[in-house]
Amino acid sequence: MEAGTVNTTVCYRHRVDNDLITVFTAQGEPEETQVRLFLEAHGIPTTTRGEALRKTHGLTLDGLGAVEILVGVEYADDARRLLADVERGDFTIDE
């Protein structure tokens, strides 16, 4: 980088992270995919943040490989409500 330039990528990443809320921490890719797709099916866009080890080695030992599912601040309450509904068993698969 030349003298006097600013690394805007770092600044942008920090700003974006401040606009996102972690609503679920998944232990492994199957759980991450299931929760992420559930939220997105209900109109809640998601993104993830987590260890690269889960992709390269499939590890989920003692938090290694854990991945956070994040949503925009404006979706956080709805996402948490939906996930709480799932925990209570309010969602079932009809035959």
Gaussian input, Z-matrix of N, CA and C with variables (Angstrom, degrees):
# hf/3-21g

backbone

0 1
 N
 C     1     B1
 C     2     B2     1     A1
 N     3     B3     2     A2     1     D1
 C     4     B4     3     A3     2     D2
 C     5     B5     4     A4     3     D3
 N     6     B6     5     A5     4     D4
 C     7     B7     6     A6     5     D5
 C     8     B8     7     A7     6     D6
 N     9     B9     8     A8     7     D7
 C    10    B10     9     A9     8     D8
 C    11    B11    10    A10     9     D9
 N    12    B12    11    A11    10    D10
 C    13    B13    12    A12    11    D11
 C    14    B14    13    A13    12    D12
 N    15    B15    14    A14    13    D13
 C    16    B16    15    A15    14    D14
 C    17    B17    16    A16    15    D15
 N    18    B18    17    A17    16    D16
 C    19    B19    18    A18    17    D17
 C    20    B20    19    A19    18    D18
 N    21    B21    20    A20    19    D19
 C    22    B22    21    A21    20    D20
 C    23    B23    22    A22    21    D21
 N    24    B24    23    A23    22    D22
 C    25    B25    24    A24    23    D23
 C    26    B26    25    A25    24    D24
 N    27    B27    26    A26    25    D25
 C    28    B28    27    A27    26    D26
 C    29    B29    28    A28    27    D27
 N    30    B30    29    A29    28    D28
 C    31    B31    30    A30    29    D29
 C    32    B32    31    A31    30    D30
 N    33    B33    32    A32    31    D31
 C    34    B34    33    A33    32    D32
 C    35    B35    34    A34    33    D33
 N    36    B36    35    A35    34    D34
 C    37    B37    36    A36    35    D35
 C    38    B38    37    A37    36    D36
 N    39    B39    38    A38    37    D37
 C    40    B40    39    A39    38    D38
 C    41    B41    40    A40    39    D39
 N    42    B42    41    A41    40    D40
 C    43    B43    42    A42    41    D41
 C    44    B44    43    A43    42    D42
 N    45    B45    44    A44    43    D43
 C    46    B46    45    A45    44    D44
 C    47    B47    46    A46    45    D45
 N    48    B48    47    A47    46    D46
 C    49    B49    48    A48    47    D47
 C    50    B50    49    A49    48    D48
 N    51    B51    50    A50    49    D49
 C    52    B52    51    A51    50    D50
 C    53    B53    52    A52    51    D51
 N    54    B54    53    A53    52    D52
 C    55    B55    54    A54    53    D53
 C    56    B56    55    A55    54    D54
 N    57    B57    56    A56    55    D55
 C    58    B58    57    A57    56    D56
 C    59    B59    58    A58    57    D57
 N    60    B60    59    A59    58    D58
 C    61    B61    60    A60    59    D59
 C    62    B62    61    A61    60    D60
 N    63    B63    62    A62    61    D61
 C    64    B64    63    A63    62    D62
 C    65    B65    64    A64    63    D63
 N    66    B66    65    A65    64    D64
 C    67    B67    66    A66    65    D65
 C    68    B68    67    A67    66    D66
 N    69    B69    68    A68    67    D67
 C    70    B70    69    A69    68    D68
 C    71    B71    70    A70    69    D69
 N    72    B72    71    A71    70    D70
 C    73    B73    72    A72    71    D71
 C    74    B74    73    A73    72    D72
 N    75    B75    74    A74    73    D73
 C    76    B76    75    A75    74    D74
 C    77    B77    76    A76    75    D75
 N    78    B78    77    A77    76    D76
 C    79    B79    78    A78    77    D77
 C    80    B80    79    A79    78    D78
 N    81    B81    80    A80    79    D79
 C    82    B82    81    A81    80    D80
 C    83    B83    82    A82    81    D81
 N    84    B84    83    A83    82    D82
 C    85    B85    84    A84    83    D83
 C    86    B86    85    A85    84    D84
 N    87    B87    86    A86    85    D85
 C    88    B88    87    A87    86    D86
 C    89    B89    88    A88    87    D87
 N    90    B90    89    A89    88    D88
 C    91    B91    90    A90    89    D89
 C    92    B92    91    A91    90    D90
 N    93    B93    92    A92    91    D91
 C    94    B94    93    A93    92    D92
 C    95    B95    94    A94    93    D93
 N    96    B96    95    A95    94    D94
 C    97    B97    96    A96    95    D95
 C    98    B98    97    A97    96    D96
 N    99    B99    98    A98    97    D97
 C   100   B100    99    A99    98    D98
 C   101   B101   100   A100    99    D99
 N   102   B102   101   A101   100   D100
 C   103   B103   102   A102   101   D101
 C   104   B104   103   A103   102   D102
 N   105   B105   104   A104   103   D103
 C   106   B106   105   A105   104   D104
 C   107   B107   106   A106   105   D105
 N   108   B108   107   A107   106   D106
 C   109   B109   108   A108   107   D107
 C   110   B110   109   A109   108   D108
 N   111   B111   110   A110   109   D109
 C   112   B112   111   A111   110   D110
 C   113   B113   112   A112   111   D111
 N   114   B114   113   A113   112   D112
 C   115   B115   114   A114   113   D113
 C   116   B116   115   A115   114   D114
 N   117   B117   116   A116   115   D115
 C   118   B118   117   A117   116   D116
 C   119   B119   118   A118   117   D117
 N   120   B120   119   A119   118   D118
 C   121   B121   120   A120   119   D119
 C   122   B122   121   A121   120   D120
 N   123   B123   122   A122   121   D121
 C   124   B124   123   A123   122   D122
 C   125   B125   124   A124   123   D123
 N   126   B126   125   A125   124   D124
 C   127   B127   126   A126   125   D125
 C   128   B128   127   A127   126   D126
 N   129   B129   128   A128   127   D127
 C   130   B130   129   A129   128   D128
 C   131   B131   130   A130   129   D129
 N   132   B132   131   A131   130   D130
 C   133   B133   132   A132   131   D131
 C   134   B134   133   A133   132   D132
 N   135   B135   134   A134   133   D133
 C   136   B136   135   A135   134   D134
 C   137   B137   136   A136   135   D135
 N   138   B138   137   A137   136   D136
 C   139   B139   138   A138   137   D137
 C   140   B140   139   A139   138   D138
 N   141   B141   140   A140   139   D139
 C   142   B142   141   A141   140   D140
 C   143   B143   142   A142   141   D141
 N   144   B144   143   A143   142   D142
 C   145   B145   144   A144   143   D143
 C   146   B146   145   A145   144   D144
 N   147   B147   146   A146   145   D145
 C   148   B148   147   A147   146   D146
 C   149   B149   148   A148   147   D147
 N   150   B150   149   A149   148   D148
 C   151   B151   150   A150   149   D149
 C   152   B152   151   A151   150   D150
 N   153   B153   152   A152   151   D151
 C   154   B154   153   A153   152   D152
 C   155   B155   154   A154   153   D153
 N   156   B156   155   A155   154   D154
 C   157   B157   156   A156   155   D155
 C   158   B158   157   A157   156   D156
 N   159   B159   158   A158   157   D157
 C   160   B160   159   A159   158   D158
 C   161   B161   160   A160   159   D159
 N   162   B162   161   A161   160   D160
 C   163   B163   162   A162   161   D161
 C   164   B164   163   A163   162   D162
 N   165   B165   164   A164   163   D163
 C   166   B166   165   A165   164   D164
 C   167   B167   166   A166   165   D165
 N   168   B168   167   A167   166   D166
 C   169   B169   168   A168   167   D167
 C   170   B170   169   A169   168   D168
 N   171   B171   170   A170   169   D169
 C   172   B172   171   A171   170   D170
 C   173   B173   172   A172   171   D171
 N   174   B174   173   A173   172   D172
 C   175   B175   174   A174   173   D173
 C   176   B176   175   A175   174   D174
 N   177   B177   176   A176   175   D175
 C   178   B178   177   A177   176   D176
 C   179   B179   178   A178   177   D177
 N   180   B180   179   A179   178   D178
 C   181   B181   180   A180   179   D179
 C   182   B182   181   A181   180   D180
 N   183   B183   182   A182   181   D181
 C   184   B184   183   A183   182   D182
 C   185   B185   184   A184   183   D183
 N   186   B186   185   A185   184   D184
 C   187   B187   186   A186   185   D185
 C   188   B188   187   A187   186   D186
 N   189   B189   188   A188   187   D187
 C   190   B190   189   A189   188   D188
 C   191   B191   190   A190   189   D189
 N   192   B192   191   A191   190   D190
 C   193   B193   192   A192   191   D191
 C   194   B194   193   A193   192   D192
 N   195   B195   194   A194   193   D193
 C   196   B196   195   A195   194   D194
 C   197   B197   196   A196   195   D195
 N   198   B198   197   A197   196   D196
 C   199   B199   198   A198   197   D197
 C   200   B200   199   A199   198   D198
 N   201   B201   200   A200   199   D199
 C   202   B202   201   A201   200   D200
 C   203   B203   202   A202   201   D201
 N   204   B204   203   A203   202   D202
 C   205   B205   204   A204   203   D203
 C   206   B206   205   A205   204   D204
 N   207   B207   206   A206   205   D205
 C   208   B208   207   A207   206   D206
 C   209   B209   208   A208   207   D207
 N   210   B210   209   A209   208   D208
 C   211   B211   210   A210   209   D209
 C   212   B212   211   A211   210   D210
 N   213   B213   212   A212   211   D211
 C   214   B214   213   A213   212   D212
 C   215   B215   214   A214   213   D213
 N   216   B216   215   A215   214   D214
 C   217   B217   216   A216   215   D215
 C   218   B218   217   A217   216   D216
 N   219   B219   218   A218   217   D217
 C   220   B220   219   A219   218   D218
 C   221   B221   220   A220   219   D219
 N   222   B222   221   A221   220   D220
 C   223   B223   222   A222   221   D221
 C   224   B224   223   A223   222   D222
 N   225   B225   224   A224   223   D223
 C   226   B226   225   A225   224   D224
 C   227   B227   226   A226   225   D225
 N   228   B228   227   A227   226   D226
 C   229   B229   228   A228   227   D227
 C   230   B230   229   A229   228   D228
 N   231   B231   230   A230   229   D229
 C   232   B232   231   A231   230   D230
 C   233   B233   232   A232   231   D231
 N   234   B234   233   A233   232   D232
 C   235   B235   234   A234   233   D233
 C   236   B236   235   A235   234   D234
 N   237   B237   236   A236   235   D235
 C   238   B238   237   A237   236   D236
 C   239   B239   238   A238   237   D237
 N   240   B240   239   A239   238   D238
 C   241   B241   240   A240   239   D239
 C   242   B242   241   A241   240   D240
 N   243   B243   242   A242   241   D241
 C   244   B244   243   A243   242   D242
 C   245   B245   244   A244   243   D243
 N   246   B246   245   A245   244   D244
 C   247   B247   246   A246   245   D245
 C   248   B248   247   A247   246   D246
 N   249   B249   248   A248   247   D247
 C   250   B250   249   A249   248   D248
 C   251   B251   250   A250   249   D249
 N   252   B252   251   A251   250   D250
 C   253   B253   252   A252   251   D251
 C   254   B254   253   A253   252   D252
 N   255   B255   254   A254   253   D253
 C   256   B256   255   A255   254   D254
 C   257   B257   256   A256   255   D255
 N   258   B258   257   A257   256   D256
 C   259   B259   258   A258   257   D257
 C   260   B260   259   A259   258   D258
 N   261   B261   260   A260   259   D259
 C   262   B262   261   A261   260   D260
 C   263   B263   262   A262   261   D261
 N   264   B264   263   A263   262   D262
 C   265   B265   264   A264   263   D263
 C   266   B266   265   A265   264   D264
 N   267   B267   266   A266   265   D265
 C   268   B268   267   A267   266   D266
 C   269   B269   268   A268   267   D267
 N   270   B270   269   A269   268   D268
 C   271   B271   270   A270   269   D269
 C   272   B272   271   A271   270   D270
 N   273   B273   272   A272   271   D271
 C   274   B274   273   A273   272   D272
 C   275   B275   274   A274   273   D273
 N   276   B276   275   A275   274   D274
 C   277   B277   276   A276   275   D275
 C   278   B278   277   A277   276   D276
 N   279   B279   278   A278   277   D277
 C   280   B280   279   A279   278   D278
 C   281   B281   280   A280   279   D279
 N   282   B282   281   A281   280   D280
 C   283   B283   282   A282   281   D281
 C   284   B284   283   A283   282   D282

   B1=1.4478
   B2=1.5212
   B3=1.3160
   B4=1.4468
   B5=1.5244
   B6=1.3384
   B7=1.4644
   B8=1.5258
   B9=1.2960
   B10=1.4519
   B11=1.5264
   B12=1.3382
   B13=1.4606
   B14=1.5165
   B15=1.3104
   B16=1.4515
   B17=1.5249
   B18=1.3158
   B19=1.4542
   B20=1.5276
   B21=1.3347
   B22=1.4614
   B23=1.5183
   B24=1.3293
   B25=1.4599
   B26=1.5165
   B27=1.3262
   B28=1.4584
   B29=1.5236
   B30=1.3261
   B31=1.4626
   B32=1.5309
   B33=1.3232
   B34=1.4547
   B35=1.5196
   B36=1.3307
   B37=1.4682
   B38=1.5248
   B39=1.3063
   B40=1.4631
   B41=1.5302
   B42=1.3162
   B43=1.4586
   B44=1.5224
   B45=1.3133
   B46=1.4573
   B47=1.5193
   B48=1.3430
   B49=1.4593
   B50=1.5203
   B51=1.3220
   B52=1.4614
   B53=1.5218
   B54=1.3310
   B55=1.4608
   B56=1.5212
   B57=1.3339
   B58=1.4578
   B59=1.5217
   B60=1.3207
   B61=1.4604
   B62=1.5291
   B63=1.3243
   B64=1.4590
   B65=1.5240
   B66=1.3333
   B67=1.4641
   B68=1.5229
   B69=1.3382
   B70=1.4582
   B71=1.5219
   B72=1.3289
   B73=1.4535
   B74=1.5205
   B75=1.3224
   B76=1.4604
   B77=1.5265
   B78=1.3186
   B79=1.4566
   B80=1.5285
   B81=1.3061
   B82=1.4513
   B83=1.5128
   B84=1.3200
   B85=1.4591
   B86=1.5260
   B87=1.3332
   B88=1.4689
   B89=1.5330
   B90=1.3310
   B91=1.4650
   B92=1.5249
   B93=1.3212
   B94=1.4713
   B95=1.5231
   B96=1.3170
   B97=1.4590
   B98=1.5165
   B99=1.3158
   B100=1.4584
   B101=1.5342
   B102=1.3235
   B103=1.4663
   B104=1.5246
   B105=1.3161
   B106=1.4636
   B107=1.5265
   B108=1.3289
   B109=1.4636
   B110=1.5269
   B111=1.3295
   B112=1.4643
   B113=1.5239
   B114=1.3365
   B115=1.4616
   B116=1.5230
   B117=1.3294
   B118=1.4626
   B119=1.5296
   B120=1.3342
   B121=1.4617
   B122=1.5292
   B123=1.3292
   B124=1.4611
   B125=1.5277
   B126=1.3306
   B127=1.4603
   B128=1.5174
   B129=1.3326
   B130=1.4561
   B131=1.5371
   B132=1.3255
   B133=1.4592
   B134=1.5315
   B135=1.3270
   B136=1.4599
   B137=1.5203
   B138=1.3076
   B139=1.4550
   B140=1.5171
   B141=1.3195
   B142=1.4590
   B143=1.5173
   B144=1.3192
   B145=1.4716
   B146=1.5129
   B147=1.3292
   B148=1.4546
   B149=1.5101
   B150=1.3024
   B151=1.4517
   B152=1.5207
   B153=1.3094
   B154=1.4621
   B155=1.5262
   B156=1.3453
   B157=1.4588
   B158=1.5214
   B159=1.3115
   B160=1.4569
   B161=1.5137
   B162=1.3283
   B163=1.4649
   B164=1.5213
   B165=1.3225
   B166=1.4585
   B167=1.5152
   B168=1.3323
   B169=1.4597
   B170=1.5285
   B171=1.3268
   B172=1.4562
   B173=1.5185
   B174=1.3337
   B175=1.4610
   B176=1.5262
   B177=1.3241
   B178=1.4636
   B179=1.5194
   B180=1.3098
   B181=1.4537
   B182=1.5204
   B183=1.3222
   B184=1.4716
   B185=1.5248
   B186=1.3083
   B187=1.4544
   B188=1.5083
   B189=1.3437
   B190=1.4527
   B191=1.5141
   B192=1.2844
   B193=1.4506
   B194=1.5112
   B195=1.3210
   B196=1.4631
   B197=1.5259
   B198=1.2941
   B199=1.4630
   B200=1.5241
   B201=1.3164
   B202=1.4586
   B203=1.5181
   B204=1.3133
   B205=1.4602
   B206=1.5185
   B207=1.3296
   B208=1.4538
   B209=1.5140
   B210=1.3151
   B211=1.4642
   B212=1.5223
   B213=1.3146
   B214=1.4503
   B215=1.5196
   B216=1.3064
   B217=1.4635
   B218=1.5260
   B219=1.3153
   B220=1.4666
   B221=1.5262
   B222=1.3407
   B223=1.4598
   B224=1.5382
   B225=1.3106
   B226=1.4691
   B227=1.5318
   B228=1.3210
   B229=1.4642
   B230=1.5251
   B231=1.3303
   B232=1.4675
   B233=1.5197
   B234=1.3279
   B235=1.4692
   B236=1.5181
   B237=1.3078
   B238=1.4667
   B239=1.5326
   B240=1.3184
   B241=1.4698
   B242=1.5218
   B243=1.3168
   B244=1.4663
   B245=1.5231
   B246=1.3293
   B247=1.4612
   B248=1.5304
   B249=1.3254
   B250=1.4693
   B251=1.5251
   B252=1.3289
   B253=1.4626
   B254=1.5232
   B255=1.3161
   B256=1.4638
   B257=1.5232
   B258=1.3151
   B259=1.4717
   B260=1.5321
   B261=1.3301
   B262=1.4635
   B263=1.5270
   B264=1.3253
   B265=1.4515
   B266=1.5034
   B267=1.3397
   B268=1.4587
   B269=1.5288
   B270=1.3213
   B271=1.4629
   B272=1.5227
   B273=1.3361
   B274=1.4586
   B275=1.5189
   B276=1.3121
   B277=1.4550
   B278=1.5181
   B279=1.3256
   B280=1.4620
   B281=1.5158
   B282=1.3332
   B283=1.4626
   B284=1.5143
   A1=108.61
   A2=116.37
   A3=120.83
   A4=110.10
   A5=114.51
   A6=118.94
   A7=109.41
   A8=116.81
   A9=121.69
   A10=114.29
   A11=117.91
   A12=118.64
   A13=109.73
   A14=116.05
   A15=122.11
   A16=108.72
   A17=116.55
   A18=121.10
   A19=107.50
   A20=116.84
   A21=120.79
   A22=112.29
   A23=118.43
   A24=120.61
   A25=110.47
   A26=117.89
   A27=121.58
   A28=110.12
   A29=117.43
   A30=120.84
   A31=110.34
   A32=118.22
   A33=121.92
   A34=110.91
   A35=116.68
   A36=120.50
   A37=110.20
   A38=117.61
   A39=121.62
   A40=110.24
   A41=116.13
   A42=120.06
   A43=110.30
   A44=117.98
   A45=121.12
   A46=110.39
   A47=117.88
   A48=120.49
   A49=112.01
   A50=117.06
   A51=120.27
   A52=111.63
   A53=117.47
   A54=121.84
   A55=112.19
   A56=117.91
   A57=122.37
   A58=110.58
   A59=115.81
   A60=122.75
   A61=108.53
   A62=116.92
   A63=120.86
   A64=108.35
   A65=116.33
   A66=120.05
   A67=112.17
   A68=117.24
   A69=120.40
   A70=108.80
   A71=116.21
   A72=121.27
   A73=107.55
   A74=114.80
   A75=121.23
   A76=109.76
   A77=114.96
   A78=121.77
   A79=108.24
   A80=115.47
   A81=120.38
   A82=112.65
   A83=113.96
   A84=120.80
   A85=114.38
   A86=120.57
   A87=118.07
   A88=112.93
   A89=116.81
   A90=119.98
   A91=110.73
   A92=116.02
   A93=120.42
   A94=110.53
   A95=116.71
   A96=121.31
   A97=111.14
   A98=117.31
   A99=121.32
   A100=111.39
   A101=116.88
   A102=120.65
   A103=110.36
   A104=115.88
   A105=120.04
   A106=111.17
   A107=116.82
   A108=120.34
   A109=112.04
   A110=117.49
   A111=121.55
   A112=110.38
   A113=116.15
   A114=120.01
   A115=111.17
   A116=116.61
   A117=120.09
   A118=111.56
   A119=117.75
   A120=121.34
   A121=111.04
   A122=116.33
   A123=121.53
   A124=111.70
   A125=116.38
   A126=121.15
   A127=115.24
   A128=117.52
   A129=120.64
   A130=108.82
   A131=117.43
   A132=119.37
   A133=110.75
   A134=116.53
   A135=121.15
   A136=111.07
   A137=114.27
   A138=122.50
   A139=105.96
   A140=117.02
   A141=119.97
   A142=111.01
   A143=113.21
   A144=120.75
   A145=105.88
   A146=116.49
   A147=117.71
   A148=113.38
   A149=114.31
   A150=123.22
   A151=111.10
   A152=116.02
   A153=121.10
   A154=111.08
   A155=117.53
   A156=120.52
   A157=112.22
   A158=117.36
   A159=119.39
   A160=110.99
   A161=117.06
   A162=120.87
   A163=111.20
   A164=116.68
   A165=119.23
   A166=113.32
   A167=118.06
   A168=121.29
   A169=114.33
   A170=117.77
   A171=120.45
   A172=113.74
   A173=117.28
   A174=121.05
   A175=111.70
   A176=115.13
   A177=121.23
   A178=109.95
   A179=117.63
   A180=124.35
   A181=111.84
   A182=117.77
   A183=123.23
   A184=113.03
   A185=116.58
   A186=120.30
   A187=114.64
   A188=117.65
   A189=118.92
   A190=107.47
   A191=116.74
   A192=120.60
   A193=113.42
   A194=117.56
   A195=119.93
   A196=108.99
   A197=115.23
   A198=119.94
   A199=109.26
   A200=115.42
   A201=121.08
   A202=109.10
   A203=115.73
   A204=121.19
   A205=106.15
   A206=115.17
   A207=121.76
   A208=110.75
   A209=115.08
   A210=121.87
   A211=108.19
   A212=115.68
   A213=120.27
   A214=110.92
   A215=115.85
   A216=121.53
   A217=111.27
   A218=116.89
   A219=120.72
   A220=113.32
   A221=117.71
   A222=121.84
   A223=113.25
   A224=117.91
   A225=121.96
   A226=112.79
   A227=118.52
   A228=120.53
   A229=111.63
   A230=116.76
   A231=120.39
   A232=111.00
   A233=117.24
   A234=120.84
   A235=110.73
   A236=117.07
   A237=120.64
   A238=111.51
   A239=116.56
   A240=120.50
   A241=110.24
   A242=117.33
   A243=120.58
   A244=111.72
   A245=117.02
   A246=120.39
   A247=111.32
   A248=117.29
   A249=120.56
   A250=110.29
   A251=116.91
   A252=120.69
   A253=110.82
   A254=117.08
   A255=121.59
   A256=109.66
   A257=117.44
   A258=121.77
   A259=111.68
   A260=116.95
   A261=121.57
   A262=112.05
   A263=117.21
   A264=120.72
   A265=113.96
   A266=116.99
   A267=120.49
   A268=113.54
   A269=117.68
   A270=121.26
   A271=108.89
   A272=115.47
   A273=120.93
   A274=109.10
   A275=115.74
   A276=120.77
   A277=107.38
   A278=116.22
   A279=120.76
   A280=110.13
   A281=114.96
   A282=119.08
   A283=111.06
   D1=141.31
   D2=178.37
   D3=-75.34
   D4=156.34
   D5=177.18
   D6=-60.72
   D7=136.35
   D8=176.39
   D9=90.81
   D10=-5.36
   D11=178.27
   D12=-90.77
   D13=157.08
   D14=-178.68
   D15=-114.62
   D16=136.68
   D17=176.64
   D18=-80.24
   D19=93.20
   D20=-175.39
   D21=-72.67
   D22=-21.99
   D23=179.22
   D24=-61.08
   D25=-45.63
   D26=179.43
   D27=-63.29
   D28=-45.11
   D29=179.70
   D30=-62.49
   D31=-42.64
   D32=-179.41
   D33=-65.50
   D34=-43.21
   D35=179.78
   D36=-59.99
   D37=-43.35
   D38=179.80
   D39=-62.92
   D40=-43.83
   D41=-179.75
   D42=-64.22
   D43=-43.98
   D44=179.98
   D45=-62.33
   D46=-43.95
   D47=179.35
   D48=-58.81
   D49=-33.63
   D50=179.58
   D51=-70.31
   D52=-20.83
   D53=179.50
   D54=-91.31
   D55=1.37
   D56=-177.06
   D57=-116.58
   D58=146.84
   D59=-179.16
   D60=-122.52
   D61=133.43
   D62=174.34
   D63=-76.90
   D64=122.43
   D65=179.79
   D66=-110.52
   D67=-11.76
   D68=-179.03
   D69=-161.77
   D70=141.92
   D71=172.61
   D72=-116.09
   D73=114.33
   D74=-177.53
   D75=-93.28
   D76=148.64
   D77=176.44
   D78=-105.96
   D79=82.04
   D80=178.35
   D81=109.98
   D82=161.23
   D83=-175.27
   D84=-66.76
   D85=-39.32
   D86=178.84
   D87=-59.70
   D88=-44.05
   D89=178.90
   D90=-66.30
   D91=-41.71
   D92=178.65
   D93=-58.46
   D94=-48.11
   D95=-178.10
   D96=-62.56
   D97=-43.65
   D98=-178.93
   D99=-61.65
   D100=-47.42
   D101=-177.73
   D102=-69.17
   D103=-43.45
   D104=-179.27
   D105=-61.02
   D106=-46.33
   D107=-179.92
   D108=-66.79
   D109=-34.87
   D110=176.04
   D111=-60.52
   D112=-48.85
   D113=-179.81
   D114=-63.75
   D115=-43.69
   D116=-179.07
   D117=-65.74
   D118=-33.22
   D119=176.91
   D120=-65.07
   D121=-21.86
   D122=177.69
   D123=-100.00
   D124=19.11
   D125=173.82
   D126=80.86
   D127=17.35
   D128=-178.77
   D129=-108.65
   D130=107.86
   D131=178.71
   D132=-67.41
   D133=143.20
   D134=-177.69
   D135=-128.15
   D136=163.68
   D137=167.71
   D138=-143.76
   D139=169.48
   D140=-177.88
   D141=-129.39
   D142=158.16
   D143=174.05
   D144=-145.00
   D145=128.40
   D146=-179.30
   D147=-175.18
   D148=-178.23
   D149=-178.24
   D150=-67.74
   D151=137.35
   D152=175.56
   D153=-69.01
   D154=-21.60
   D155=-179.03
   D156=-59.41
   D157=-29.11
   D158=-179.27
   D159=-65.99
   D160=-29.59
   D161=179.15
   D162=-85.45
   D163=-41.76
   D164=-174.15
   D165=-81.45
   D166=-35.40
   D167=-175.65
   D168=-124.26
   D169=-6.66
   D170=-179.96
   D171=68.94
   D172=24.37
   D173=-177.82
   D174=-81.93
   D175=138.53
   D176=172.15
   D177=-138.71
   D178=32.09
   D179=-175.88
   D180=-84.53
   D181=124.82
   D182=176.49
   D183=48.65
   D184=43.64
   D185=177.75
   D186=90.47
   D187=-18.01
   D188=174.19
   D189=-67.56
   D190=131.80
   D191=-177.83
   D192=89.51
   D193=-3.37
   D194=176.85
   D195=-66.93
   D196=147.78
   D197=179.22
   D198=-133.98
   D199=134.12
   D200=178.22
   D201=-89.39
   D202=137.28
   D203=173.48
   D204=-101.91
   D205=121.71
   D206=-175.49
   D207=-115.11
   D208=147.42
   D209=176.18
   D210=-133.08
   D211=161.90
   D212=175.60
   D213=-63.63
   D214=151.34
   D215=-178.54
   D216=-51.84
   D217=-38.94
   D218=-177.43
   D219=-69.16
   D220=-15.97
   D221=179.79
   D222=-104.00
   D223=-7.63
   D224=-171.10
   D225=-58.92
   D226=-46.48
   D227=-178.56
   D228=-63.11
   D229=-44.21
   D230=178.95
   D231=-63.65
   D232=-41.71
   D233=179.84
   D234=-63.49
   D235=-44.67
   D236=179.33
   D237=-64.29
   D238=-38.44
   D239=178.24
   D240=-64.73
   D241=-45.52
   D242=178.50
   D243=-61.29
   D244=-43.98
   D245=179.95
   D246=-66.52
   D247=-34.94
   D248=175.92
   D249=-67.43
   D250=-38.07
   D251=176.42
   D252=-60.89
   D253=-40.37
   D254=178.01
   D255=-63.42
   D256=-45.16
   D257=-179.90
   D258=-60.16
   D259=-35.11
   D260=178.94
   D261=-77.94
   D262=-12.16
   D263=-179.70
   D264=87.89
   D265=20.05
   D266=-178.82
   D267=-73.00
   D268=-14.88
   D269=178.89
   D270=-107.41
   D271=129.51
   D272=176.84
   D273=-133.66
   D274=158.82
   D275=175.38
   D276=-95.11
   D277=116.58
   D278=179.24
   D279=-74.54
   D280=144.51
   D281=178.76
   D282=-78.65

